[in-house]
């Protein structure tokens, strides 16, 4: 019998799913935040989160980083409750809702094609609900968790959003066809990839996916960073920041510049609400961070203001 992948997350999800479905979200959200805090050690990889937080916020006192980590775990629990209650949120039931605020009206007024990017921040799963409400088709690239029960629960929630979801290993062809039809693409970009473009993130070298920049250059459209802010149980503000437009010139240089600007923008969203950043996967190579720590980890420079 094959080894169960993510057994801690599997157990938490199986236990929580039937209970949370029966509870109103206003009770399920704080309950799951509390339950996640009690069980974080079995699914959340606290040592990885701590390493990422020390790399991103080296000047933050340890007590504050611990508080941020607790906030991240609580956010994860609330996220689970909201995913289970996605049909409720999609219909705006139980006082839930998603509204767009922020720096740009490009998305819903101009209705232009774009590549949307965000971090694992707050509840990114609710973003497509606004696109469906506006009648804007959206194709979303996602990664499988690798646990059938969890992946099926996510698929059930995503079926409520009206968007098209494509697994990352098969994404390129589907995304190109979607963009040829004038549609938009969305993906999460805050996790390190093995193949991509080397940029700085929180002042440290790492690798970001090159797909957003390549699509933006090929179709002459902007990259638009976004973030969600939870304002209550099942209530969210969706903030789209100013579009990052590709410039003319050398393709490789422009691709790298676009990716660096994207990384800075994503860094800015995390700096605004670090307690909502689910960072339980290594963002920087462990060997690189250990070498830097041996030399004395310096402060991570904040990106330029938008």
C-alpha positions in Angstrom: 0.0 0.0 0.0 1.5 3.4 -1.0 2.4 5.8 1.7 -0.2 8.5 2.3 1.0 11.9 1.2 0.4 14.7 3.8 -1.2 12.5 6.4 -1.6 15.3 8.9 -3.5 17.5 6.5 -5.5 14.4 5.4 -6.6 13.7 9.0 -7.4 17.3 9.7 -9.5 17.6 6.6 -11.3 14.4 7.0 -12.2 15.3 10.6 -13.1 18.8 9.9 -15.1 18.5 6.6 -18.4 17.0 7.8 -18.4 19.1 11.0 -17.6 22.4 9.2 -20.3 21.7 6.6 -22.9 21.6 9.3 -21.8 24.7 11.1 -22.5 28.3 10.1 -19.3 29.9 8.8 -19.2 32.6 11.5 -18.7 29.7 14.0 -16.7 27.4 11.7 -14.1 30.0 10.9 -12.8 30.7 14.4 -13.2 27.0 15.3 -10.9 26.0 12.5 -8.4 28.7 13.3 -8.3 27.3 16.9 -8.1 23.6 15.7 -5.3 24.5 13.2 -3.3 26.1 16.0 -3.6 22.9 18.1 -2.6 20.6 15.3 -0.1 22.8 13.4 2.9 20.6 14.2 1.5 17.7 12.2 0.8 19.5 8.9 2.2 23.1 8.8 6.0 22.5 8.9 6.7 25.2 11.5 10.5 24.9 10.9 10.0 25.8 7.2 7.7 28.7 8.0 10.2 29.9 10.6 13.1 29.7 8.1 11.1 31.6 5.5 10.0 34.3 8.0 13.6 34.7 9.3 14.8 35.2 5.7 12.0 37.6 4.8 12.0 39.6 8.1 15.4 39.2 9.7 15.1 42.3 11.8 11.8 41.3 13.2 12.1 40.2 16.9 11.6 36.5 17.5 8.5 37.0 19.6 6.9 38.9 16.8 7.9 36.2 14.2 6.2 33.6 16.5 3.1 35.7 16.6 3.2 36.0 12.8 3.6 32.2 12.5 0.6 31.7 14.8 -1.4 34.1 12.6 -0.4 32.1 9.5 -1.7 28.9 11.1 -4.9 30.5 12.1 -5.3 31.9 8.5 -4.8 28.3 7.2 -7.6 27.1 9.5 -10.0 29.9 8.4 -9.1 29.2 4.7 -10.1 25.5 5.2 -13.5 26.5 6.6 -14.0 29.0 3.8 -13.1 26.4 1.1 -15.7 23.9 2.6 -18.2 26.8 2.6 -17.4 28.0 -0.9 -21.0 27.3 -2.1 -22.2 29.7 0.6 -19.7 32.4 -0.2 -20.4 32.0 -4.0 -24.1 32.8 -3.3 -23.3 35.5 -0.7 -25.1 33.6 2.0 -24.7 34.0 5.8 -23.4 37.6 5.4 -20.5 36.6 3.2 -19.2 38.6 0.3 -16.3 39.6 -1.9 -15.7 43.1 -3.2 -13.0 44.7 -5.4 -11.1 47.7 -4.0 -7.7 49.0 -4.8 -5.4 50.8 -7.1 -6.7 49.9 -10.5 -10.0 49.6 -12.4 -8.3 47.9 -15.3 -9.9 44.5 -14.6 -13.6 45.3 -14.2 -14.0 48.6 -16.0 -11.5 48.3 -18.9 -12.1 44.6 -18.9 -8.7 44.1 -20.5 -6.8 40.8 -20.9 -4.1 40.2 -18.2 -2.0 37.7 -16.4 -3.1 37.9 -12.7 -0.6 36.9 -10.0 -0.8 36.6 -6.3 0.8 34.9 -3.3 -0.7 32.2 -1.0 -2.1 35.1 1.0 -5.4 35.3 2.8 -7.9 33.4 0.7 -6.9 33.4 -2.9 -9.6 30.8 -3.8 -12.4 33.5 -3.7 -10.8 35.7 -6.3 -12.5 34.0 -9.3 -16.0 34.7 -7.8 -15.6 38.4 -8.9 -14.6 37.4 -12.4 -17.7 35.2 -12.7 -19.9 38.0 -11.4 -18.4 40.4 -14.0 -18.8 37.8 -16.8 -15.0 37.6 -17.4 -13.6 34.2 -18.3 -10.6 33.2 -16.3 -8.2 30.2 -16.5 -6.4 29.4 -13.3 -3.2 27.3 -13.0 -3.0 25.1 -9.9 -0.9 22.4 -8.3 -2.2 19.2 -7.0 -1.7 18.7 -3.2 -1.1 15.0 -3.9 -3.6 13.7 -1.4 -6.8 12.5 -3.1 -9.2 13.5 -0.4 -7.8 17.0 -0.1 -7.6 17.5 -3.9 -11.2 16.3 -4.3 -12.4 18.8 -1.6 -10.6 21.6 -3.4 -12.0 20.6 -6.8 -15.5 20.6 -5.3 -15.0 24.1 -3.9 -13.5 25.4 -7.2 -16.4 24.1 -9.2 -18.4 26.9 -7.6 -16.3 29.7 -9.0 -17.1 29.5 -12.7 -13.5 29.6 -13.7 -11.5 27.0 -15.7 -8.8 25.2 -13.7 -5.8 23.5 -15.3 -3.1 21.5 -13.5 0.3 23.1 -13.9 1.9 20.2 -15.8 -0.6 20.7 -18.6 -1.1 24.4 -18.3 1.0 25.9 -21.1 -1.1 24.8 -24.1 -4.4 25.5 -22.4 -3.3 29.0 -21.3 -2.0 29.9 -24.7 -5.3 28.9 -26.3 -7.3 30.8 -23.6 -5.2 34.0 -24.2 -5.6 33.7 -28.0 -9.4 33.9 -27.3 -8.7 37.1 -25.4 -9.2 35.6 -21.9 -7.1 36.1 -18.8 -4.9 33.8 -16.8 -4.2 33.6 -13.0 -1.6 31.8 -11.0 0.2 31.8 -7.6 3.8 32.8 -7.9 5.3 33.0 -4.4 6.7 29.5 -4.2 10.2 28.7 -5.5 10.5 26.8 -8.8 13.4 24.8 -10.1 13.3 26.3 -13.6 12.6 30.0 -14.1 14.2 33.4 -13.8 16.6 34.3 -11.0 15.4 37.5 -9.2 15.6 39.0 -5.7 12.8 38.4 -3.3 13.0 40.2 0.1 16.5 41.1 -0.9 17.6 37.5 -1.4 18.2 35.6 -4.6 15.6 33.0 -5.6 13.9 31.6 -8.7 10.5 32.8 -9.9 8.4 31.3 -12.7 8.9 32.9 -16.1 5.4 32.1 -17.4 3.7 35.4 -16.5 6.4 37.5 -18.2 6.4 35.2 -21.3 2.7 35.4 -21.7 2.6 39.2 -21.1 5.3 39.6 -23.8 3.6 37.3 -26.3 0.2 38.8 -26.0 1.1 42.4 -25.2 -0.9 42.5 -21.9 0.0 43.5 -18.4 0.8 41.4 -15.3 -1.5 42.5 -12.5 -0.6 41.6 -8.9 -3.5 41.0 -6.5 -4.2 40.2 -2.9 -7.2 39.3 -0.7 -7.9 40.8 2.7 -10.2 39.0 5.1 -12.6 41.5 6.8 -14.7 39.0 8.6 -15.8 35.3 8.4 -16.4 34.8 4.7 -16.0 38.5 3.9 -13.1 39.7 1.7 -11.7 42.7 -0.1 -9.9 41.9 -3.4 -7.2 44.4 -4.2 -5.7 44.6 -7.7 -2.6 46.7 -7.9 -1.4 48.8 -10.9 -0.7 46.8 -14.1 2.9 46.0 -14.9 3.3 46.5 -18.6 6.0 44.9 -20.7 8.4 47.3 -22.3 9.9 47.0 -25.8 13.5 45.9 -26.2 15.6 42.8 -25.7 13.3 39.8 -25.0 15.4 38.1 -22.3 16.2 41.4 -20.5 12.5 42.5 -20.6 11.4 39.1 -19.4 13.8 39.3 -16.4 12.8 42.9 -15.6 9.1 42.0 -15.7 9.7 39.1 -13.4 11.6 41.2 -11.0 8.9 43.8 -10.9 6.4 41.1 -10.3 8.5 39.6 -7.4 8.7 43.1 -5.8 5.0 43.5 -6.1 4.3 40.2 -4.5 6.7 41.0 -1.8 4.8 44.1 -1.1 1.5 42.2 -0.7 3.2 39.9 1.9 4.8 42.8 3.8 1.3 44.3 4.2 -0.1 41.2 5.9 2.6 38.7 6.8 0.4 36.9 9.2 -1.8 35.8 6.2 1.1 34.4 4.2 1.0 30.6 4.0 4.7 29.9 3.7 5.1 26.3 4.7 7.2 25.5 1.6 10.8 26.5 1.2 10.9 29.8 -0.7 14.7 30.0 -0.7 17.2 27.1 -1.0 18.1 25.9 2.4 21.8 25.7 1.5 21.8 29.4 0.4 20.1 30.5 3.6 22.4 28.5 5.8 25.4 30.1 4.1 24.0 33.5 4.6 23.2 32.8 8.2 26.7 31.7 8.8 27.9 35.1 7.5 25.2 36.9 9.4 21.8 37.4 7.7 21.4 41.0 6.8 18.1 42.9 6.6 15.9 42.3 3.6 15.4 45.6 1.7 11.8 46.6 1.1 10.8 47.0 -2.5 10.3 50.5 -4.0 6.8 52.0 -3.3 4.3 51.4 -6.0 
